[in-house]
Amino acid sequence: MRRFTWFNATSLTLGFVFLYLPMVILVIYSFNASKLVTVWAGFSTKWYGTLFQNEAFLDAAWVTVKVAVVSSTFAAVLGTMAAYVLVRGGRFMGRTLFSGMIYAPLVMPEVITGLSLLLLFIGIGFDRGMMTIILAHTTFSMCYVSVVVSSRLVSFDRSLEEAALDLGCSAFEAFRLVTLPIIAPAVISGWLLAFTLSLDDLVIASFTSGPSATTLPIKIYSAVRLGVSPEINALSTIMISIVTVGVISASLISKRAAVKQKRDEMAAERTAD
């Protein structure tokens, strides 16, 4: 076992400082009374009130949430179907091409993906707006869902499905009643991953969005190009707080589930003895 040396401690400290010090400074200056983000003029929360009165930011945030929910749902469904075909479909004509098309967005530069989708929408005469953003986000995020679900299906015990089929279930009923509940954690993880990718996307959304629909990352980027305002600091602080609460909540839920599972195993062992 390696010792925790001073070199390791220093490297770890510098790494955390490099990652999180800018966020800490951003949070602190979101409470700055001055309109100049680099000049401290006292503690104030007025920029949060100003932010919630900014209709442009609120509309962009609402569009972002709607796009993320819809696109991640579509991506979860399509990605699960693609993963099931890849893992359970056996060998069929075009399998290599199909798997390559599924995994291509993982390595494809976002600029190329966004530009190709833009040309597609222009070619078919599809007006850019919320629907085009949803289609674009579904296209690039479903491959991530497919990877997550495929890893779970590979380790899935198929004897459970066979038992359900022997008991009279159809293939669809066996999938709905046996397979889907077991792989549900992977599907949910894929949905959350797609949701996060959609919320964070800037490049693809900038190609496929239109005047009628602007996402929050695009709005923030456009505002920052004119200069960082205290409202941007306040908005970023809110987003950091939401992510922090989500991560802590997920960790607590996972820890409680692990403790409960361990207690159940110990109770089962006592019963067996």
N, C-alpha and C positions, 0 to 999 in steps of 0.2 A: 504493500500500500504506500502510495506516494505521500510525502510530508507536505504540508501546506506552508511553503516557504514565503519569505518576504517578497521575493520576485513575483510569485503567483498572486499574493495579496495586492501588491502594487498594480499589477496588470489588470486584475479584476476591478480595482477601485477606479483606475483611469478609464476602463471600458464603460463602467456605469456612469461616471461623470460625463464622458463624451456623449452617451446616449440620452441621459435624463436631465443634465443641467440645463440645456436649452428649454426643455419643457417646464422646468421649475421657474426659470426666468420669465417665460411666457405667462405662466399662471400668476406670478407676482405682479407683473405689469398689466394684467387684465383688471387689476384693482387700482390702477393709477388714475388719479384725478385729472392729470394733464392730458391734453389731446396729443402731445408729442410722446411717442411710445418709448423714447430713450431718456426722457427727463422725468424723474419722480417728483410729484407735486402733492403727495398725500394719498391717504387711503380713500377709495370711493367705489361704489357699486353702480354708478350712474350708467356706465357703458352697457351693463347687462339690461337695464331698462330700455336704453336706446336700441339695443339689439332686438329685443322682443317687439319693438315698434317698427322695425325695418321690414316692410312687406316683401321686399325683394328677397331677402335672406330666408324669411319664413316660407315663401312660396317655393324657393329652390329646395329647402329642406324637405318640404312635403312631397315634392316631385321625386326627390332622391329616395325617400322611404317607400313610396308607392312602386317605383321602378325596382328597387331592391327586393321587395316582398314578392312581386309578381314574377320577376325574372328568376329569382332563386327557387320559387315553386316549380316553374317550368323546367328549370335546370335539374332539380331533384328528380322529377318524374322522368324526363328524357335520359338523364344520366344513369338512373337506376335501370331503365330498360336497356340501355346500351351495355351496361355492365353485365346484366343477366344474359344478353345475347353472346357477349364475348366469352363469358365463363362457362355457360351451360349450352351454348349453341353448337359446340363441337366444331368440326371442320366443314366449312361450306364455301362455295365459290364467292370470291371477293372478300374473304375474311381479313386478309392482310391489308387490303385497301381500306376496309371499314375501320379496322383498329388504327391504321395510320391517320385517317381523317378524324377519329375521335381524339387522338393524342396530339395532333398537330398544333392546336392552340396553346398547348403547354410550352412549346418552344418557339412559337411564332412571335416575332416582335409585335407589340401592340400597335405600333404605327402601321404596319402592313395589314393587320387585321382590321383596324379602323378604316384605312383607306379603301380596302377591298369591299367592305360593307357599304361605305359611302358610294362607291361606283355602282354597286349592285342596286342600291335604293334609287339612285339617279337613273340607272338604266331601265328599271321597271316603272319609273314614274311614281315612286312611293314618297309622299311628302314626309320630311323629317320632323319628328316630334317625339312624344313619349313612347309611342309604339315602336319606333325604330330603335330607341335606346333599349327597350325591353328585349327586342329580338337580338340586338348586338350583345347585350350582357348574357342572355341565355346561351348564345352561341359559344362564347369563350369560357363561361363558367361551368357548363354541363360536363366538360371533360374532367374537371376537378372532382365533381361528384362521381363520375364514372370510375375514377382511380380509387377513391375512398371505398365505394361500394364493392368494387371488384376485389379489393384486398380482403373484405369480409366474406364474400361469396366463395373465395378460394379455400378458406378454412372452414366453410360451413359443412356440417355433417349431413350428407344427403340421405342417410338412413332414416332421418326424421321425416323427410318428404315421402320416402318409399313406404314408411309405416302409415302415413296419412292416406296414400293412394291405396294401400292394401285394405284400409278400413272403409273404403268407398268414396273418398273424396275425388273430385275431378282435379285435373292439373291446375286449373285456376284457383279452386278452393284450397288446394294444398299450398299454393303460393300465398294466398291471402291469409290463411289461418295459421300456417306454420312458418314459411320462409320469411314473409314480410315482418312479422313481429320480432323475429330473431335478428334480422338485419336492420331493424328500425334505428338503433343507435348510429349505425354507419350512415343511413339515409339522413338522419337529423344532423349529423356532423357535416355531411356534404351540403345540406341546405344552409347551415350556418356559415360554412366556408364561402359558398356562392353569395350569400347575403353580404358578407364582409367585403368580398371582392367587388361587388356592385357598388356598395357605399363608397369605396375608396377609389373607384376608377375615374380617371380624368382623360386619358388619351383617347380611348375608344369613344367615350361619351362626347368628346369635343368634335369628333368626326360625324357622329350620327345624330346629334341633337339639332334642334331647330329653334326658331324664335319663340315657338309656343311652349317649349319645355327646356329649362335650364337646370342642371343638377347642382347640388351644393358645391362639390369640388370645382366645377367650372366657374361658379359665382365667386368662390374664394380666390381662385387664381386670377380672375379678371380684376377683382378688387385689389389684390396685392400688387399687381403690376402698376397701379397708380399710387402705391405707397401703403405701408402697413398702418392700419388704423386700430384704435383701442377696441373697436367692435370685433375685429378679426381675432384679437387676443381673447376676448370674452367668449366668442363662439368656439375657438379652439379649446379653451378651458372646459367648456361644457362637454365637448366631445371627449376630451381626455377623462373627465369625471364619469361619463357614461361607460366608456370602455373599462375603466378601473373597477367600477361597481359590477359590471358584467363578469370580469375575470375573477374577482373575489367571490362573487356569488357562485359561479361555476366551480371554483375550487372547493368551496364549502359543501356544495351539493355532492361533488365527487367524493370528498372525504367522508361525509356522512353515509353515502352509499357503500363505500368500502368498509367502514366500520360495521354497518348493518349486515353486510355479506359475511364478514368475519364472525360476527356473533351468531348468525344463522348456521354457519359451518360448525362452530363450536357446539351449538345446541344439538345439531344433527349427530355429531360425534358422541356427545353424552347419551343421546337417545339410543344410538347403536350399541354403546357399551352396556 
